[in-house]
Amino acid sequence: MDIGELLREVGGRPVAALDSQTALSGIDGWDSLAMVRLMVKLEQLLDRELGEDELGALVTVGDVQRLIGGS
C-alpha cells in the first residue's frame, strides 16, 4: 500500500506532499483518532498486533514506511 494512500485513508482527507521526515503530527488535520486508525490499519496490513515500543516509535512518515517495509 502506498504511504500517501494509507495516510489519506486513516486521516480522512487528502495529504499534501510528504517525505520521510514529515512528522505525522504535522499532517494537516492529524489527530488522535487518525493515529488510532493508523494503528489498526497497520495491524491489519501486518497481520499482527503491534507492541508499545513499535507504536511509540511511529513519529514520522519514514517510521511508518520502515514498519511496512520491514514486514
C-alpha positions as CSV (number, residue, x, y, z in Angstrom):
1,M,0.0,0.0,0.0
2,D,1.2,3.5,-0.9
3,I,2.1,5.5,2.2
4,G,0.2,8.6,0.9
5,E,-2.9,6.5,0.3
6,L,-2.6,4.9,3.7
7,L,-2.3,8.2,5.5
8,R,-5.1,9.7,3.4
9,E,-7.3,6.7,4.3
10,V,-6.7,6.9,8.1
11,G,-6.7,10.7,8.2
12,G,-9.9,11.1,6.3
13,R,-8.6,13.8,4.0
14,P,-6.1,14.4,1.2
15,V,-2.5,14.6,2.2
16,A,-0.1,17.2,0.9
17,A,3.4,16.3,-0.3
18,L,5.2,14.0,2.1
19,D,8.7,13.0,2.7
20,S,10.2,10.6,5.2
21,Q,11.0,13.4,7.7
22,T,7.4,14.6,7.8
23,A,6.0,14.3,11.3
24,L,2.7,12.6,11.5
25,S,1.5,15.3,13.9
26,G,2.4,17.9,11.2
27,I,0.0,16.4,8.7
28,D,-3.0,18.8,8.2
29,G,-5.9,17.5,10.3
30,W,-3.9,14.7,12.0
31,D,-5.3,13.9,15.4
32,S,-5.5,11.1,18.0
33,L,-8.3,9.4,16.1
34,A,-6.2,9.3,12.9
35,M,-3.4,7.8,14.9
36,V,-5.7,5.1,16.3
37,R,-6.9,4.4,12.7
38,L,-3.3,4.1,11.6
39,M,-2.5,1.7,14.3
40,V,-5.5,-0.5,13.4
41,K,-4.7,-0.4,9.7
42,L,-1.1,-1.3,10.3
43,E,-2.0,-4.2,12.4
44,Q,-4.3,-5.4,9.7
45,L,-1.7,-5.0,7.0
46,L,1.0,-6.7,9.0
47,D,-1.4,-9.4,10.3
48,R,-0.1,-9.0,13.9
49,E,-0.5,-6.8,17.0
50,L,2.0,-4.0,17.3
51,G,3.9,-3.6,20.5
52,E,4.0,-0.5,22.6
53,D,7.6,0.2,21.5
54,E,6.6,0.0,17.8
55,L,3.6,2.2,18.3
56,G,5.6,4.8,20.3
57,A,8.2,4.9,17.5
58,L,5.7,6.0,14.9
59,V,6.6,9.7,14.7
60,T,7.3,10.4,11.1
61,V,6.2,9.2,7.7
62,G,9.6,7.4,7.4
63,D,8.8,5.4,10.6
64,V,5.6,4.1,9.1
65,Q,7.4,3.3,5.8
66,R,10.1,1.3,7.6
67,L,7.5,-0.6,9.6
68,I,5.6,-1.5,6.5
69,G,8.8,-2.3,4.6
70,G,10.1,-4.5,7.4
71,S,7.1,-6.7,7.4
